[in-house]
Amino acid sequence: MAALHLSPRRFSELRRDIPDVSQKVLTQTLRKLERDGLVERIVTPTAPPRVDYILRPLGQSLFARLSPLAVWAIEHRAEIDAARASYDDRT
């Protein structure tokens, strides 16, 4: 959802911004987010059709609440990685 926070994005842009996700998983995720009312899919009738995704107000409100968690995870990434490595070494 963070990739959609600032502006509408095309599928290919989202794919570029999230390189570790497969096309299938991204498609499934966007469909679920659309079904839940968090994302809107906008089709522009051109040749070929242009499809954009945008956060709906419900998605914006969820993003506002999840954003601090994402910031925390980024700030503590090294500690989390060290804890995982230590755990893996013990098992």
Steps between C-alpha positions, in 0.01 A plus 500: 500500500792731559571496126152643440506756779602806300349448158324252270736235365491269203547128552844510335610782733390301804685197368816709461466647850449156658758286318471190720131443427384285210245626250250240626537596867478873423185444295342291776592754765361795302175309443467429873572863588243611242243255639561635852441856380859611562609541137316616190580366153450764232484388137552763230369381161803546279682257274632314692283576803673694776441366851590706807465418867437758771437484873139566594422700816479178702846400373637845582375470858656154536828625353509782757482243778745248349760757401648536852539121518683497167732779618571305820582185300740691274671666797546165677584285197862441606392388847237268357750351255752447784236332717402270214861409432560428869189283516594313183848431637346339810263274309 
